Amino acid sequence: MPRYCAFFASMNVGGNRLKMTDLRDALEREDLEDVETVVASGNVLFSFDDRPSDGLSEMLAFIVKDRFGFATFAAVRNADEVRAAFEDNPFHGEGEDKMVHTLFLDEPADPAKFKAMVEAYEGRGPERMAMGEGCIYVDYIESVGNSKLTGAFIERRLERQVTGRNMSSLRRIHEKMT
């Protein structure tokens, strides 16, 4: 049975507090197997029937909304896609692992919108950005928390939902998946 990771957005930030044990229990009731959470920020490993991952994101977001009352987005990736999220990141190995992120998108970004976003951000901060397949790569360089390159800025410019993880987290999650 294939193993996946769901990277939930907006979980345990702001008012969207959720115990990972409660999330794990809810997902186990929905026929997900071998459910395991990694850190308290909405990373969930699970096994699921051999079918394409299309639709899993929507199903997981619905479960959270239905059971816990808040909207979220879940980027669902298999082990190869998680490995690619750090191996394909052009800033991986250059910047600090905690500053270099892969931001998963709900759908691939339009290259013209990505280019316009980069141009609109120019001069606001030192961050570097690159477009990937179903994701964007960011080296925050100085600080993630104080950066003006926020999730809201990216979502507004790309018209996509986004959730990101740093290189350390992605490697740790991949190790647990394999």
C-alpha positions, 0 to 999 in steps of 0.5 A: 500500500502506498505511503503518503505525507499530507502537509496541512496548511494553517494548522497550529498557527493562529486560532487553528489549534489541533492536537495531533492525536485528535487529527490522527484518530480522525484520519484513522476512522476514514480508512487511512492506515499506519497514520503517524504525525511528524511534529505538531505542525500538520505533517501526517504520514499514512498509507492508503489504497493503491489509487492516484493521490488526486482527491486525497487532498480534498478528502483530508481538508474536508475531514478537518473542516467537518471534524474540527471546524476550520478550513485548511489545505493539504498537499499530499505527496508520496515518498518520491515527491517528498525526496524531490522537494528537497533534492530539486530545490536549487537553494538546498545546500547553499542556504541554511536548512531552516531558511530554505523552504519548498512551498507546496501548491494546490495546483501548479503555478502559472509561470507568468503569475510567478514571474509577476510575483517575483517582480512585485517582490523585488526590493522588499527583501533578500529572499530568492525564489524559483519555480518548481513542479507543483511547488515554489522554492524559497531561500528566506536567507535571514528570517522566515518569521520576519520576512515580507514574503508571506504565505498570503502574499504568495497565495494572492499573487499566484492565486494558489493555496500554499504550505511550506516546509524547510529542508530539515523537516522534509528530510526527516519526513522522507526518512520516516516514509522509507 
